[in-house]
Amino acid sequence: MNNKNETQSGGYNPETEGAEMAFSGKMSYGDYLGLETILSSQAPLSNAPDELLFIIQHQTSELWMKLMLHELEGARTAIAEDHMPEAMKLLARVSRIMEQLNSAWDVLRTMTPSDYTQFRDSLGLSSGFQSLQYRLIEYALGNRNLAMIRPHEHVPENVDLLQQELAKPSLYQVVLSFAQRQGLDVPEHVIAKPSDKPNGEVPEIVDLWQKVYRDPAQYWALYEVGEKLVDLEDYFRRWRFNHVTTVERVIGFKRGTGGTGGVTYLKRMLEVELFPELWHVRTEL
């Protein structure tokens, strides 16, 4: 005797358990997610088989970065309002997003130099260093290199978004303002106004983190957020390393499509520190 959950052909039929099977005039999975738009947004410019991989790799990375910006803004607001448990959750999520971005390089590395050369010319001058969302993430984290606004000047709306970000204190500045509210000494020039340059080591801030790390129980909230920032930058450094390794594996030391030095440029980016005092304090402990 056939089970009532089986069709005449012997397959499982979810309709017998009440699953909706007809979606005319109703919201479906694809409708909610906008899949028709998303899945029709890949338009390879060549016949090279691996161009689709290249496009999807970068499009999905941009989606993760959109979420990352959303969570960073939430964390920054939470810290500014002393809602530290909420901020910890959001910063942990940002690190997991970075983990996803790191894993994506493993897929792209399956593309060989021979595969890439079949469509590289189709990219024109487009390059990852032109990513608006990546630049917004770096600015939010404190790597505020104003020279990097230039690649976005052809789209005034994008420049406006970057200027809006620069008008806010960076995530690190918000953390240091929280430290000041906890009674620790923070030089006023560090937090008085939104930063307009990359984070650089300030000896007094190293001293601040020494106090925190020598007495975690007294400064638990700062100790926890400090470790969350280190965790985030750890993943960020891995992302940069995976980027440079993937590029060298695929194009060697050729110049990048956007005119950068390619691997040479990316290796310089490995030296950038987002939260320098949190790393340098390790030497002092």
Backbone torsions as a table, in degrees:
resi	resn	phi	psi	omega
1	MET	NA	128.9	-177.5
2	ASN	-71.0	141.8	173.4
3	ASN	-66.2	142.5	-177.6
4	LYS	-65.0	-17.7	179.2
5	ASN	-87.2	5.0	179.9
6	GLU	-107.5	143.6	175.2
7	THR	-79.5	174.6	179.3
8	GLN	-60.1	-28.1	180.0
9	SER	-84.2	-1.4	177.3
10	GLY	95.3	-0.4	-179.6
11	GLY	-90.0	159.9	-179.8
12	TYR	-71.4	137.0	179.2
13	ASN	-121.3	103.4	-177.4
14	PRO	-65.5	-18.0	-179.4
15	GLU	-61.3	-29.8	-178.7
16	THR	-68.3	-16.8	177.5
17	GLU	-101.1	7.9	175.9
18	GLY	100.3	4.9	179.9
19	ALA	-67.6	137.7	177.2
20	GLU	-72.0	131.6	-177.0
21	MET	-118.8	-12.8	-178.2
22	ALA	-117.6	126.2	-172.3
23	PHE	-121.7	16.8	176.3
24	SER	-63.8	120.0	-179.3
25	GLY	78.1	7.5	-179.8
26	LYS	-123.9	156.8	179.0
27	MET	-76.1	126.6	177.6
28	SER	-107.4	174.8	176.6
29	TYR	-54.2	-48.7	-179.1
30	GLY	-65.5	-36.4	178.4
31	ASP	-63.4	-48.7	-176.5
32	TYR	-60.0	-43.2	-176.1
33	LEU	-86.3	-5.8	-178.8
34	GLY	64.0	36.6	-172.9
35	LEU	-65.3	-29.6	178.9
36	GLU	-61.2	-41.1	178.2
37	THR	-70.1	-47.1	-176.6
38	ILE	-62.7	-47.3	-173.6
39	LEU	-78.6	-7.7	175.1
40	SER	-103.7	10.8	-176.6
41	SER	-96.1	11.5	176.5
42	GLN	-105.2	115.8	-176.3
43	ALA	-131.1	78.1	178.4
44	PRO	-55.5	143.6	-178.5
45	LEU	-100.7	2.0	178.6
46	SER	-136.3	179.3	175.8
47	ASN	-96.1	6.7	-177.9
48	ALA	-67.0	128.4	-177.4
49	PRO	-58.5	-33.9	-173.6
50	ASP	-85.8	-1.6	179.0
51	GLU	-66.6	-33.8	177.9
52	LEU	-63.7	-41.6	175.2
53	LEU	-57.0	-47.1	-176.7
54	PHE	-61.5	-43.8	-179.3
55	ILE	-66.1	-48.6	-177.2
56	ILE	-65.4	-38.0	176.3
57	GLN	-54.5	-47.6	-175.7
58	HIS	-77.9	-34.4	177.5
59	GLN	-66.1	-43.6	179.0
60	THR	-66.7	-34.7	176.2
61	SER	-62.0	-40.0	178.8
62	GLU	-65.7	-35.4	176.4
63	LEU	-64.8	-43.6	177.0
64	TRP	-63.3	-37.7	179.2
65	MET	-66.9	-34.0	176.0
66	LYS	-60.7	-44.0	177.5
67	LEU	-66.0	-39.2	-180.0
68	MET	-60.2	-44.1	178.1
69	LEU	-62.4	-39.8	178.7
70	HIS	-61.5	-45.5	-178.1
71	GLU	-71.7	-36.5	177.9
72	LEU	-63.9	-40.2	178.5
73	GLU	-64.8	-40.3	177.2
74	GLY	-63.2	-41.1	179.5
75	ALA	-66.4	-41.6	-179.8
76	ARG	-62.5	-42.9	178.4
77	THR	-65.1	-42.5	-178.8
78	ALA	-62.3	-42.6	-179.7
79	ILE	-66.2	-41.4	179.4
80	ALA	-61.7	-26.4	-179.8
81	GLU	-101.7	12.0	178.5
82	ASP	62.5	27.6	175.8
83	HIS	-96.0	71.7	-169.5
84	MET	-69.1	-39.8	177.7
85	PRO	-58.2	-40.8	177.7
86	GLU	-63.5	-42.6	180.0
87	ALA	-62.6	-39.4	-179.9
88	MET	-61.8	-41.3	178.9
89	LYS	-62.6	-44.7	-177.0
90	LEU	-67.7	-40.1	179.2
91	LEU	-67.8	-35.5	175.5
92	ALA	-63.0	-38.8	178.5
93	ARG	-65.9	-38.5	178.3
94	VAL	-60.3	-41.6	178.1
95	SER	-63.7	-38.2	177.4
96	ARG	-67.0	-34.4	175.2
97	ILE	-63.6	-42.5	177.8
98	MET	-62.0	-33.3	177.1
99	GLU	-63.7	-40.9	176.3
100	GLN	-62.6	-42.9	179.4
101	LEU	-63.6	-36.5	177.4
102	ASN	-66.2	-41.4	-178.6
103	SER	-64.0	-29.1	-178.1
104	ALA	-63.1	-28.8	179.0
105	TRP	-63.1	-30.6	-180.0
106	ASP	-61.9	-34.9	178.1
107	VAL	-72.3	-45.7	-177.4
108	LEU	-63.8	-31.0	-178.5
109	ARG	-69.3	-7.2	173.8
110	THR	-76.4	-8.1	177.4
111	MET	-86.5	125.3	-177.4
112	THR	-89.9	166.0	175.2
113	PRO	-54.8	-38.9	179.2
114	SER	-63.5	-38.7	178.5
115	ASP	-64.1	-45.4	-173.5
116	TYR	-69.2	-39.0	-177.6
117	THR	-64.2	-17.7	179.5
118	GLN	-70.1	-21.9	-179.0
119	PHE	-133.3	1.5	-175.4
120	ARG	-56.5	-39.7	-178.7
121	ASP	-62.9	-23.4	-179.8
122	SER	-69.2	-18.3	-177.4
123	LEU	-74.2	-17.6	-176.8
124	GLY	60.6	-129.8	-179.6
125	LEU	-99.3	8.8	-179.1
126	SER	-69.2	142.5	-176.5
127	SER	-156.3	150.6	-179.1
128	GLY	-59.9	-26.9	-178.1
129	PHE	-70.7	-6.9	176.5
130	GLN	-90.0	1.1	-177.8
131	SER	-64.2	118.5	178.8
132	LEU	-63.7	-44.7	-176.5
133	GLN	-65.9	-38.3	176.6
134	TYR	-61.6	-41.8	179.9
135	ARG	-65.2	-39.8	178.0
136	LEU	-62.7	-37.5	177.9
137	ILE	-64.6	-46.8	179.7
138	GLU	-61.7	-42.1	178.9
139	TYR	-64.4	-40.5	179.0
140	ALA	-63.1	-36.9	-178.6
141	LEU	-80.6	-14.5	174.9
142	GLY	116.9	-6.0	177.2
143	ASN	-84.9	77.0	-171.4
144	ARG	-96.5	77.8	177.1
145	ASN	-89.5	103.5	-173.2
146	LEU	-66.4	-21.6	178.1
147	ALA	-62.4	-24.1	-176.1
148	MET	-81.2	5.3	170.9
149	ILE	-75.4	-29.3	-174.2
150	ARG	-52.4	-45.1	-178.9
151	PRO	-62.2	-9.1	-176.9
152	HIS	-108.5	2.7	-173.5
153	GLU	-68.0	-16.9	179.0
154	HIS	-75.6	-9.1	177.0
155	VAL	-126.0	95.9	-175.9
156	PRO	-54.1	-34.9	-179.8
157	GLU	-62.8	-35.0	178.9
158	ASN	-70.3	-38.3	176.4
159	VAL	-62.6	-39.5	178.0
160	ASP	-60.4	-42.3	179.2
161	LEU	-62.9	-40.6	178.9
162	LEU	-66.7	-40.2	179.0
163	GLN	-66.8	-35.7	176.5
164	GLN	-63.1	-39.6	177.6
165	GLU	-66.0	-42.2	-179.3
166	LEU	-66.6	-20.0	178.9
167	ALA	-80.6	-7.2	178.7
168	LYS	-103.1	151.5	170.7
169	PRO	-65.4	143.4	177.9
170	SER	-68.0	166.0	177.6
171	LEU	-54.6	-42.9	-178.1
172	TYR	-65.9	-39.5	177.4
173	GLN	-63.0	-38.6	178.7
174	VAL	-64.2	-39.4	177.4
175	VAL	-63.9	-42.6	-179.3
176	LEU	-68.6	-32.0	174.6
177	SER	-65.9	-38.2	175.6
178	PHE	-62.5	-40.8	178.6
179	ALA	-60.5	-39.9	178.0
180	GLN	-63.8	-39.1	178.2
181	ARG	-67.1	-20.7	176.9
182	GLN	-87.3	5.5	174.6
183	GLY	95.5	6.1	179.6
184	LEU	-90.8	152.8	-177.7
185	ASP	-80.4	120.1	176.7
186	VAL	-125.9	121.7	178.2
187	PRO	-54.5	131.1	-173.9
188	GLU	-60.0	-33.7	-177.1
189	HIS	-66.7	-18.7	-179.2
190	VAL	-75.2	-30.9	-173.6
191	ILE	-123.3	-0.1	-173.6
192	ALA	-63.6	-34.6	-179.4
193	LYS	-146.8	159.1	179.4
194	PRO	-56.5	135.4	-178.1
195	SER	-66.8	145.1	176.0
196	ASP	-123.0	23.3	177.5
197	LYS	-151.2	162.9	180.0
198	PRO	-61.1	150.8	177.6
199	ASN	-60.3	135.0	175.0
200	GLY	-129.5	155.2	-176.3
201	GLU	-64.6	133.2	174.4
202	VAL	-119.4	118.2	-175.0
203	PRO	-54.1	-38.2	-179.4
204	GLU	-64.7	-29.8	178.7
205	ILE	-75.4	-33.0	172.8
206	VAL	-61.1	-43.2	178.8
207	ASP	-61.2	-40.6	179.0
208	LEU	-58.1	-49.2	-178.3
209	TRP	-68.1	-29.2	174.5
210	GLN	-59.7	-44.8	179.1
211	LYS	-60.2	-42.6	-178.1
212	VAL	-64.3	-47.4	-175.0
213	TYR	-76.2	-20.9	176.7
214	ARG	-83.1	-15.7	179.8
215	ASP	-143.5	67.7	-177.8
216	PRO	-56.4	-35.6	-177.6
217	ALA	-61.8	-40.9	-178.8
218	GLN	-72.0	-35.0	-175.4
219	TYR	-118.2	46.4	-170.2
220	TRP	-58.2	-43.6	-177.4
221	ALA	-61.5	-42.0	178.2
222	LEU	-70.3	-39.9	177.1
223	TYR	-58.7	-42.8	-178.8
224	GLU	-68.3	-44.4	-179.1
225	VAL	-69.0	-33.9	176.5
226	GLY	-59.8	-44.7	179.1
227	GLU	-67.5	-34.0	177.0
228	LYS	-65.4	-37.7	178.2
229	LEU	-68.8	-40.0	177.1
230	VAL	-63.5	-41.9	178.0
231	ASP	-59.5	-46.6	180.0
232	LEU	-60.2	-48.3	-178.6
233	GLU	-67.9	-30.7	175.4
234	ASP	-57.5	-49.8	178.1
235	TYR	-64.7	-36.5	179.8
236	PHE	-64.5	-40.5	178.0
237	ARG	-65.1	-40.0	177.5
238	ARG	-63.1	-38.4	178.6
239	TRP	-61.0	-45.6	178.8
240	ARG	-62.6	-42.8	-179.6
241	PHE	-64.2	-44.8	177.6
242	ASN	-61.4	-35.9	178.5
243	HIS	-62.5	-52.1	-176.7
244	VAL	-65.0	-37.8	179.6
245	THR	-65.9	-41.9	179.8
246	THR	-64.7	-44.5	-179.6
247	VAL	-62.5	-45.0	179.8
248	GLU	-63.7	-37.4	-179.8
249	ARG	-65.8	-32.7	-174.3
250	VAL	-93.9	-41.5	-175.9
251	ILE	-121.7	2.4	-178.8
252	GLY	65.1	-132.6	-177.4
253	PHE	-107.3	25.8	173.4
254	LYS	-64.6	158.0	174.9
255	ARG	-69.1	150.4	178.2
256	GLY	-70.1	159.5	-179.0
257	THR	-62.7	-27.6	179.3
258	GLY	-86.9	4.3	177.0
259	GLY	96.9	-1.8	177.8
260	THR	-73.3	173.7	178.5
261	GLY	-76.4	9.5	178.7
262	GLY	65.5	-122.2	-178.2
263	VAL	-58.9	-39.8	-180.0
264	THR	-59.0	-44.8	177.7
265	TYR	-63.0	-45.9	-177.0
266	LEU	-65.6	-35.1	178.7
267	LYS	-66.2	-32.4	175.7
268	ARG	-65.6	-34.4	180.0
269	MET	-66.5	-22.2	177.9
270	LEU	-64.8	-21.1	-177.4
271	GLU	-85.3	-10.8	-177.7
272	VAL	-70.1	131.4	176.9
273	GLU	-110.6	127.4	179.5
274	LEU	-81.0	-43.0	-177.5
275	PHE	-128.3	71.2	-168.2
276	PRO	-56.4	-41.6	-175.8
277	GLU	-66.1	-30.9	179.5
278	LEU	-68.2	-24.7	176.3
279	TRP	-88.6	-40.3	-175.7
280	HIS	-72.9	-24.2	-179.6
281	VAL	-65.3	-23.7	179.2
282	ARG	-57.6	-35.1	-179.2
283	THR	-67.8	-29.5	-174.6
284	GLU	-85.8	-15.8	-174.5
285	LEU	-81.8	NA	NA
